[in-house]
Amino acid sequence: MSSVGEPSGRDYIPPQIDTNRPSHARVYDLFNGGKDNFEVDRAVFNQISQFAPALPLIVQEQRKWLVRVVRFLAGPAGIDQFLDLGSGLPTAQNTHEIAQQVNPDATVVYVDNDPVVVAHGRAVLEENEHTHFVDADFIDPEKLFANPTVAAHLELDRPMGLLMVGILHLVDEDAKPQDFVAQYLERMAPGSYVAIAQMTMPGKDSENRALGVRVFQTLSAVIEKLTWRDRAEITQFFGDWQVLDPGLTVLNEWWPDGPQVAPMPAEGNLVLGAVARKS
């Protein structure tokens, strides 16, 4: 594989991978400093960086938020099993690394259907007995929960951490995301938590509206079915679960273990996130 930086040592390219077509997972990984990508991915990365320079900050803040969420869930919340949907390529500060720093016995099941993600995920996690990778489409909960890996390593009768970070804006309304998210929540045991981060478009009167439109137009040219949702639409994903303080907010304001840092630049206001608990 042609990659940025030093080779990863895993050069096998699965035959189902189209190296001439950009992958959202690989481009996203580039913004996080990842190395597993192709020339076509770097071309998209450069295009986005030129026309929407806000995006790297958005992606990096989203990863920092995931770290804080998982640290909270594995620590004070007492969660020891996680289902990470649309997980992307395994880079630094992944769910299993954060959770297992707090609780070495925490179990993490990653789900993704990008061939590169699957190949590299399984290679990286091969020697971690508490971490597993499932090749599946997260928009089909029924099929996912029937997967032998999920059935063997996650106990649905106990509380779980369900992570849907930066994936729902890749699903358009034709896939009925409200319905399949509700199916996931219904299957979770009481005491479970769900974390959702979704890109949003600032309101028409917002000073960030022009920035949001520019980012959306750039991303829409390279990412199929990119879908922005407003605050009300994102709130609906949580159903009747109890949303933890400070509620659905820009990611930089969600700090359960300490004071928030300095205010974010306008770019950070293009993603909203929240964590909710099932009573």
C-alpha beads as a LAMMPS data file, in Angstrom:
LAMMPS data file: protein, C-alpha beads

279 atoms
278 bonds

1 atom types
1 bond types

-500.0 500.0 xlo xhi
-500.0 500.0 ylo yhi
-500.0 500.0 zlo zhi

Masses

1 110.0

Atoms # bond

1 1 1 0.000 0.000 0.000
2 1 1 1.175 3.475 -0.808
3 1 1 1.070 5.466 2.409
4 1 1 1.977 8.739 4.031
5 1 1 5.005 8.509 6.331
6 1 1 6.725 5.273 7.230
7 1 1 5.197 1.998 5.958
8 1 1 2.956 0.244 8.428
9 1 1 4.334 -3.207 7.621
10 1 1 0.940 -4.442 6.408
11 1 1 1.229 -4.054 2.623
12 1 1 -1.347 -6.621 1.530
13 1 1 -4.247 -5.032 -0.363
14 1 1 -7.423 -7.164 -0.279
15 1 1 -8.723 -7.791 -3.832
16 1 1 -12.092 -6.119 -3.106
17 1 1 -10.451 -2.742 -2.458
18 1 1 -10.726 -0.199 -5.264
19 1 1 -7.511 1.825 -4.981
20 1 1 -8.827 4.310 -7.544
21 1 1 -11.803 5.373 -5.435
22 1 1 -11.439 7.462 -2.265
23 1 1 -12.619 6.016 1.033
24 1 1 -14.252 8.149 3.706
25 1 1 -12.532 6.071 6.404
26 1 1 -9.077 6.524 4.885
27 1 1 -9.555 10.280 4.295
28 1 1 -10.843 10.678 7.854
29 1 1 -7.801 8.766 9.084
30 1 1 -5.534 11.185 7.222
31 1 1 -6.995 14.086 9.188
32 1 1 -6.070 12.195 12.351
33 1 1 -2.505 11.668 11.166
34 1 1 -3.020 8.103 9.922
35 1 1 -0.796 6.347 7.402
36 1 1 -3.044 3.774 5.726
37 1 1 -4.216 5.463 2.541
38 1 1 -3.788 5.705 -1.234
39 1 1 -2.953 8.508 -3.625
40 1 1 -6.642 9.021 -4.413
41 1 1 -7.340 9.543 -0.703
42 1 1 -4.543 12.080 -0.383
43 1 1 -5.925 13.974 -3.388
44 1 1 -9.279 14.281 -1.629
45 1 1 -7.533 15.227 1.606
46 1 1 -5.653 18.024 -0.164
47 1 1 -8.805 19.246 -1.890
48 1 1 -10.761 19.408 1.354
49 1 1 -7.878 21.036 3.197
50 1 1 -7.721 23.754 0.536
51 1 1 -11.424 24.553 0.272
52 1 1 -12.566 23.652 3.797
53 1 1 -9.575 24.207 6.079
54 1 1 -11.935 23.925 9.070
55 1 1 -12.383 20.190 8.608
56 1 1 -9.129 18.945 10.189
57 1 1 -10.048 20.755 13.384
58 1 1 -13.554 19.245 13.317
59 1 1 -12.194 15.722 12.902
60 1 1 -9.565 16.151 15.603
61 1 1 -12.057 17.593 18.097
62 1 1 -14.386 14.696 17.375
63 1 1 -11.618 12.228 18.250
64 1 1 -10.820 14.143 21.464
65 1 1 -14.505 14.003 22.385
66 1 1 -14.576 10.251 21.803
67 1 1 -11.619 9.876 24.171
68 1 1 -13.388 11.840 26.905
69 1 1 -16.612 9.883 26.422
70 1 1 -14.954 6.470 26.570
71 1 1 -12.860 7.470 29.589
72 1 1 -16.041 8.546 31.373
73 1 1 -17.976 5.413 30.426
74 1 1 -15.205 2.985 31.363
75 1 1 -14.520 4.884 34.590
76 1 1 -17.280 6.614 36.585
77 1 1 -20.111 5.042 34.570
78 1 1 -18.738 1.513 35.103
79 1 1 -19.224 0.294 31.526
80 1 1 -17.009 -2.676 30.587
81 1 1 -18.322 -3.529 27.090
82 1 1 -18.541 -1.290 24.040
83 1 1 -20.028 -1.499 20.559
84 1 1 -18.317 1.036 18.273
85 1 1 -20.268 1.478 15.036
86 1 1 -18.579 2.758 11.883
87 1 1 -15.326 2.778 13.805
88 1 1 -12.953 3.616 10.937
89 1 1 -9.272 2.772 10.751
90 1 1 -7.476 1.892 13.998
91 1 1 -5.238 4.872 14.719
92 1 1 -4.018 6.327 18.000
93 1 1 -6.428 6.774 20.921
94 1 1 -8.990 4.230 19.818
95 1 1 -11.911 3.077 21.902
96 1 1 -10.203 -0.100 23.094
97 1 1 -7.007 1.723 24.061
98 1 1 -8.862 4.282 26.166
99 1 1 -11.285 1.810 27.742
100 1 1 -8.583 -0.729 28.545
101 1 1 -6.378 1.911 30.133
102 1 1 -9.165 2.346 32.670
103 1 1 -10.275 -1.303 32.781
104 1 1 -7.915 -3.857 31.181
105 1 1 -10.778 -6.350 30.935
106 1 1 -13.089 -4.040 28.982
107 1 1 -14.442 -5.639 25.807
108 1 1 -14.720 -3.644 22.580
109 1 1 -16.365 -4.753 19.348
110 1 1 -15.683 -2.536 16.332
111 1 1 -17.998 -2.527 13.328
112 1 1 -17.142 -1.267 9.842
113 1 1 -17.616 -2.457 6.271
114 1 1 -14.772 -0.633 4.533
115 1 1 -12.421 -3.404 3.253
116 1 1 -9.258 -1.506 4.245
117 1 1 -10.656 -0.824 7.715
118 1 1 -11.556 -4.480 8.158
119 1 1 -8.186 -5.788 6.942
120 1 1 -6.103 -3.429 9.034
121 1 1 -8.389 -3.541 12.027
122 1 1 -8.127 -7.288 12.306
123 1 1 -4.360 -7.198 11.827
124 1 1 -3.852 -4.565 14.524
125 1 1 -6.210 -6.221 17.001
126 1 1 -5.137 -9.813 16.371
127 1 1 -3.374 -10.195 19.707
128 1 1 -5.906 -8.323 21.856
129 1 1 -8.234 -10.926 23.333
130 1 1 -10.748 -8.344 24.540
131 1 1 -11.086 -6.477 21.221
132 1 1 -12.802 -7.721 18.077
133 1 1 -13.635 -6.481 14.592
134 1 1 -16.840 -7.200 12.665
135 1 1 -17.243 -6.674 8.930
136 1 1 -20.835 -5.416 8.761
137 1 1 -23.064 -2.498 7.815
138 1 1 -24.276 -0.786 10.969
139 1 1 -27.560 0.308 9.358
140 1 1 -28.865 -3.280 9.744
141 1 1 -29.042 -3.905 13.528
142 1 1 -30.894 -7.203 13.194
143 1 1 -28.151 -8.706 11.053
144 1 1 -25.395 -7.196 13.184
145 1 1 -26.682 -8.638 16.447
146 1 1 -26.935 -12.043 14.768
147 1 1 -23.227 -11.902 13.894
148 1 1 -21.333 -14.657 15.768
149 1 1 -18.623 -12.261 16.988
150 1 1 -21.155 -9.844 18.451
151 1 1 -23.137 -12.688 20.008
152 1 1 -20.014 -14.270 21.514
153 1 1 -18.403 -11.182 23.019
154 1 1 -21.196 -8.774 23.984
155 1 1 -23.786 -9.527 26.662
156 1 1 -26.983 -7.717 25.745
157 1 1 -28.504 -8.339 29.164
158 1 1 -25.840 -6.126 30.770
159 1 1 -25.170 -2.374 30.360
160 1 1 -23.166 -1.441 27.293
161 1 1 -21.625 1.635 25.714
162 1 1 -22.945 2.213 22.187
163 1 1 -20.817 4.617 20.136
164 1 1 -22.094 6.354 17.005
165 1 1 -19.469 9.039 16.564
166 1 1 -19.255 10.836 13.236
167 1 1 -21.241 8.251 11.285
168 1 1 -24.886 9.307 11.161
169 1 1 -24.141 12.251 8.867
170 1 1 -22.965 9.634 6.351
171 1 1 -26.470 8.135 6.288
172 1 1 -29.244 9.822 4.332
173 1 1 -32.932 9.723 5.202
174 1 1 -33.625 6.937 2.686
175 1 1 -31.900 4.538 5.109
176 1 1 -34.336 5.595 7.878
177 1 1 -31.678 6.334 10.509
178 1 1 -34.234 7.226 13.184
179 1 1 -35.664 3.719 12.854
180 1 1 -32.431 1.744 12.979
181 1 1 -30.972 3.840 15.812
182 1 1 -34.174 3.158 17.763
183 1 1 -33.649 -0.568 17.172
184 1 1 -30.197 -0.354 18.748
185 1 1 -31.503 1.542 21.756
186 1 1 -34.332 -0.931 22.226
187 1 1 -31.893 -3.848 22.451
188 1 1 -29.662 -2.193 25.049
189 1 1 -30.060 -3.217 28.705
190 1 1 -31.046 -0.651 31.346
191 1 1 -27.970 1.238 32.519
192 1 1 -26.532 1.350 29.003
193 1 1 -25.206 4.536 27.420
194 1 1 -25.221 5.854 23.866
195 1 1 -22.852 8.526 22.529
196 1 1 -23.749 10.312 19.287
197 1 1 -21.828 13.032 17.444
198 1 1 -23.344 14.404 14.229
199 1 1 -22.486 17.279 11.904
200 1 1 -24.996 20.107 11.852
201 1 1 -25.678 23.178 9.768
202 1 1 -25.756 26.492 11.664
203 1 1 -29.066 28.346 11.457
204 1 1 -29.692 30.914 8.729
205 1 1 -29.074 33.763 11.158
206 1 1 -25.877 32.267 12.561
207 1 1 -22.552 33.943 11.916
208 1 1 -21.207 30.438 11.185
209 1 1 -23.708 29.769 8.395
210 1 1 -21.314 30.666 5.561
211 1 1 -18.625 28.423 7.035
212 1 1 -21.067 25.532 7.330
213 1 1 -22.238 25.927 3.737
214 1 1 -18.640 25.984 2.476
215 1 1 -17.714 22.838 4.396
216 1 1 -20.886 21.072 3.274
217 1 1 -20.366 21.901 -0.386
218 1 1 -16.773 20.700 -0.302
219 1 1 -17.561 17.458 1.503
220 1 1 -20.592 16.710 -0.637
221 1 1 -18.345 16.657 -3.690
222 1 1 -16.356 13.736 -2.304
223 1 1 -18.647 12.009 0.211
224 1 1 -21.860 10.394 -0.970
225 1 1 -25.065 10.936 0.995
226 1 1 -23.613 13.487 3.397
227 1 1 -26.563 14.624 5.516
228 1 1 -26.633 17.505 7.966
229 1 1 -29.221 17.503 10.757
230 1 1 -30.419 20.269 13.024
231 1 1 -30.527 20.136 16.813
232 1 1 -34.092 18.810 16.943
233 1 1 -33.356 15.998 14.485
234 1 1 -30.242 14.918 16.386
235 1 1 -32.100 15.022 19.704
236 1 1 -34.649 12.564 18.321
237 1 1 -31.966 9.896 18.008
238 1 1 -31.798 9.598 21.811
239 1 1 -35.461 8.659 22.158
240 1 1 -36.582 8.652 25.799
241 1 1 -33.091 8.038 27.203
242 1 1 -31.820 10.524 29.784
243 1 1 -29.362 12.916 28.120
244 1 1 -26.506 13.725 30.493
245 1 1 -25.452 17.272 31.289
246 1 1 -24.611 19.526 29.519
247 1 1 -27.004 18.031 26.966
248 1 1 -26.576 18.164 23.196
249 1 1 -23.774 20.631 22.716
250 1 1 -20.712 21.501 20.677
251 1 1 -18.087 18.898 21.484
252 1 1 -15.704 21.200 23.268
253 1 1 -18.314 21.911 25.950
254 1 1 -18.727 18.267 26.965
255 1 1 -16.305 17.770 29.855
256 1 1 -17.549 15.324 32.510
257 1 1 -14.187 15.034 34.268
258 1 1 -13.070 18.639 34.522
259 1 1 -13.503 22.219 33.329
260 1 1 -13.862 22.934 29.634
261 1 1 -10.921 24.315 27.748
262 1 1 -10.769 27.611 25.890
263 1 1 -13.708 28.343 23.537
264 1 1 -13.566 26.636 20.174
265 1 1 -13.108 28.449 16.875
266 1 1 -16.237 28.607 14.733
267 1 1 -15.345 25.336 12.994
268 1 1 -16.020 23.421 16.199
269 1 1 -19.657 24.487 16.152
270 1 1 -20.376 22.318 13.106
271 1 1 -20.652 19.128 15.183
272 1 1 -23.016 18.456 18.076
273 1 1 -22.674 15.589 20.518
274 1 1 -24.317 14.126 23.590
275 1 1 -24.314 11.058 25.821
276 1 1 -27.521 9.519 27.133
277 1 1 -28.353 6.759 29.624
278 1 1 -31.142 4.177 29.532
279 1 1 -33.117 4.043 32.779

Bonds

1 1 1 2
2 1 2 3
3 1 3 4
4 1 4 5
5 1 5 6
6 1 6 7
7 1 7 8
8 1 8 9
9 1 9 10
10 1 10 11
11 1 11 12
12 1 12 13
13 1 13 14
14 1 14 15
15 1 15 16
16 1 16 17
17 1 17 18
18 1 18 19
19 1 19 20
20 1 20 21
21 1 21 22
22 1 22 23
23 1 23 24
24 1 24 25
25 1 25 26
26 1 26 27
27 1 27 28
28 1 28 29
29 1 29 30
30 1 30 31
31 1 31 32
32 1 32 33
33 1 33 34
34 1 34 35
35 1 35 36
36 1 36 37
37 1 37 38
38 1 38 39
39 1 39 40
40 1 40 41
41 1 41 42
42 1 42 43
43 1 43 44
44 1 44 45
45 1 45 46
46 1 46 47
47 1 47 48
48 1 48 49
49 1 49 50
50 1 50 51
51 1 51 52
52 1 52 53
53 1 53 54
54 1 54 55
55 1 55 56
56 1 56 57
57 1 57 58
58 1 58 59
59 1 59 60
60 1 60 61
61 1 61 62
62 1 62 63
63 1 63 64
64 1 64 65
65 1 65 66
66 1 66 67
67 1 67 68
68 1 68 69
69 1 69 70
70 1 70 71
71 1 71 72
72 1 72 73
73 1 73 74
74 1 74 75
75 1 75 76
76 1 76 77
77 1 77 78
78 1 78 79
79 1 79 80
80 1 80 81
81 1 81 82
82 1 82 83
83 1 83 84
84 1 84 85
85 1 85 86
86 1 86 87
87 1 87 88
88 1 88 89
89 1 89 90
90 1 90 91
91 1 91 92
92 1 92 93
93 1 93 94
94 1 94 95
95 1 95 96
96 1 96 97
97 1 97 98
98 1 98 99
99 1 99 100
100 1 100 101
101 1 101 102
102 1 102 103
103 1 103 104
104 1 104 105
105 1 105 106
106 1 106 107
107 1 107 108
108 1 108 109
109 1 109 110
110 1 110 111
111 1 111 112
112 1 112 113
113 1 113 114
114 1 114 115
115 1 115 116
116 1 116 117
117 1 117 118
118 1 118 119
119 1 119 120
120 1 120 121
121 1 121 122
122 1 122 123
123 1 123 124
124 1 124 125
125 1 125 126
126 1 126 127
127 1 127 128
128 1 128 129
129 1 129 130
130 1 130 131
131 1 131 132
132 1 132 133
133 1 133 134
134 1 134 135
135 1 135 136
136 1 136 137
137 1 137 138
138 1 138 139
139 1 139 140
140 1 140 141
141 1 141 142
142 1 142 143
143 1 143 144
144 1 144 145
145 1 145 146
146 1 146 147
147 1 147 148
148 1 148 149
149 1 149 150
150 1 150 151
151 1 151 152
152 1 152 153
153 1 153 154
154 1 154 155
155 1 155 156
156 1 156 157
157 1 157 158
158 1 158 159
159 1 159 160
160 1 160 161
161 1 161 162
162 1 162 163
163 1 163 164
164 1 164 165
165 1 165 166
166 1 166 167
167 1 167 168
168 1 168 169
169 1 169 170
170 1 170 171
171 1 171 172
172 1 172 173
173 1 173 174
174 1 174 175
175 1 175 176
176 1 176 177
177 1 177 178
178 1 178 179
179 1 179 180
180 1 180 181
181 1 181 182
182 1 182 183
183 1 183 184
184 1 184 185
185 1 185 186
186 1 186 187
187 1 187 188
188 1 188 189
189 1 189 190
190 1 190 191
191 1 191 192
192 1 192 193
193 1 193 194
194 1 194 195
195 1 195 196
196 1 196 197
197 1 197 198
198 1 198 199
199 1 199 200
200 1 200 201
201 1 201 202
202 1 202 203
203 1 203 204
204 1 204 205
205 1 205 206
206 1 206 207
207 1 207 208
208 1 208 209
209 1 209 210
210 1 210 211
211 1 211 212
212 1 212 213
213 1 213 214
214 1 214 215
215 1 215 216
216 1 216 217
217 1 217 218
218 1 218 219
219 1 219 220
220 1 220 221
221 1 221 222
222 1 222 223
223 1 223 224
224 1 224 225
225 1 225 226
226 1 226 227
227 1 227 228
228 1 228 229
229 1 229 230
230 1 230 231
231 1 231 232
232 1 232 233
233 1 233 234
234 1 234 235
235 1 235 236
236 1 236 237
237 1 237 238
238 1 238 239
239 1 239 240
240 1 240 241
241 1 241 242
242 1 242 243
243 1 243 244
244 1 244 245
245 1 245 246
246 1 246 247
247 1 247 248
248 1 248 249
249 1 249 250
250 1 250 251
251 1 251 252
252 1 252 253
253 1 253 254
254 1 254 255
255 1 255 256
256 1 256 257
257 1 257 258
258 1 258 259
259 1 259 260
260 1 260 261
261 1 261 262
262 1 262 263
263 1 263 264
264 1 264 265
265 1 265 266
266 1 266 267
267 1 267 268
268 1 268 269
269 1 269 270
270 1 270 271
271 1 271 272
272 1 272 273
273 1 273 274
274 1 274 275
275 1 275 276
276 1 276 277
277 1 277 278
278 1 278 279
